[in-house]
Amino acid sequence: MGDVQKELHRWKGADGQAWGYSVSHSQLLIRIFREQENKRSRTSLYLYLKDCYRVSFNDSWRDVDIQIQEEPGKFGPEFIIADSDRLFVHCGVHPFSAESPNFVRFESTDM
């Protein structure tokens, strides 16, 4: 979890967006980005949250300060991901993060 929290600390103060949400797959993708005068740099940090039990979020917000807290759960560690009253997610899987200059999205699946 240290690497993800370290990345979130580097992006503190940026803008956040709920970028993708799948109720059926219990997953949420958060995009964290900085608006730049030079529009050529579009690198974003994506925070991928899976096995989400409880989710509450604003569509977008400024001054990101996302914190991750690990707690013991019935079947192993659980994670609380929060940013004030703008984001609250309770997950059963360790959060993942990745930087990318490209837009990331969930792949569609045929059922």
LUMDONU-252423 format. One record per residue (C-alpha): z, x, y; residue number from 1. Coordinates in steps of 0.02 Angstrom, whole numbers, plus 50000, padded with zeros to 5 digits. Layout:
R  Z  X  Y  NUM $
...
***
This chain:
R  50000  50000  50000  1 $
R  50028  50150  50113  2 $
R  49842  50181  50137  3 $
R  49807  50002  50189  4 $
R  49955  49999  50309  5 $
R  49897  50166  50380  6 $
R  49723  50095  50413  7 $
R  49797  49939  50492  8 $
R  49902  50049  50606  9 $
R  49743  50141  50663  10 $
R  49663  49974  50707  11 $
R  49816  49902  50795  12 $
R  49767  49815  50957  13 $
R  49590  49772  50900  14 $
R  49519  49597  50879  15 $
R  49536  49500  50716  16 $
R  49433  49364  50633  17 $
R  49453  49262  50477  18 $
R  49284  49318  50411  19 $
R  49274  49233  50242  20 $
R  49385  49114  50147  21 $
R  49363  49044  49972  22 $
R  49490  48914  49918  23 $
R  49418  48905  49742  24 $
R  49434  49094  49718  25 $
R  49597  49111  49817  26 $
R  49529  49250  49926  27 $
R  49524  49288  50111  28 $
R  49425  49420  50204  29 $
R  49486  49474  50375  30 $
R  49372  49572  50493  31 $
R  49457  49687  50620  32 $
R  49346  49759  50755  33 $
R  49340  49829  50931  34 $
R  49213  49771  51058  35 $
R  49126  49926  51126  36 $
R  49023  49953  51282  37 $
R  48903  50048  51172  38 $
R  48851  49908  51053  39 $
R  48780  50034  50930  40 $
R  48950  50064  50851  41 $
R  48992  49908  50750  42 $
R  49115  49983  50627  43 $
R  49244  49858  50569  44 $
R  49393  49865  50455  45 $
R  49390  49731  50321  46 $
R  49552  49674  50241  47 $
R  49524  49590  50073  48 $
R  49663  49476  50010  49 $
R  49655  49402  49835  50 $
R  49760  49284  49730  51 $
R  49820  49198  49888  52 $
R  49957  49068  49859  53 $
R  49982  49016  50039  54 $
R  49863  49045  50184  55 $
R  49877  49007  50370  56 $
R  49767  49089  50501  57 $
R  49684  49073  50670  58 $
R  49494  49087  50667  59 $
R  49506  49238  50783  60 $
R  49635  49328  50887  61 $
R  49662  49480  50998  62 $
R  49787  49622  50989  63 $
R  49796  49635  50799  64 $
R  49961  49698  50728  65 $
R  49953  49652  50543  66 $
R  50104  49698  50438  67 $
R  50116  49700  50248  68 $
R  50278  49671  50158  69 $
R  50299  49691  49969  70 $
R  50422  49577  49879  71 $
R  50471  49555  49698  72 $
R  50387  49406  49616  73 $
R  50401  49314  49452  74 $
R  50257  49412  49373  75 $
R  50264  49572  49475  76 $
R  50252  49620  49658  77 $
R  50192  49494  49785  78 $
R  50132  49530  49961  79 $
R  50161  49446  50128  80 $
R  50027  49488  50257  81 $
R  50070  49428  50431  82 $
R  50024  49449  50614  83 $
R  50146  49349  50721  84 $
R  50103  49164  50711  85 $
R  49915  49201  50699  86 $
R  49906  49252  50516  87 $
R  50016  49222  50364  88 $
R  49957  49253  50186  89 $
R  50060  49261  50027  90 $
R  49963  49354  49890  91 $
R  49989  49408  49711  92 $
R  49873  49559  49722  93 $
R  49889  49716  49826  94 $
R  49780  49704  49985  95 $
R  49624  49813  49996  96 $
R  49542  49881  50153  97 $
R  49377  49965  50191  98 $
R  49284  50018  50348  99 $
R  49100  49976  50362  100 $
R  48966  49977  50498  101 $
R  48883  49831  50406  102 $
R  48942  49652  50397  103 $
R  49031  49619  50232  104 $
R  49034  49449  50148  105 $
R  49080  49366  49985  106 $
R  48936  49355  49863  107 $
R  48887  49179  49816  108 $
R  48905  49136  49634  109 $
R  48815  49003  49535  110 $
R  48930  48894  49435  111 $
***
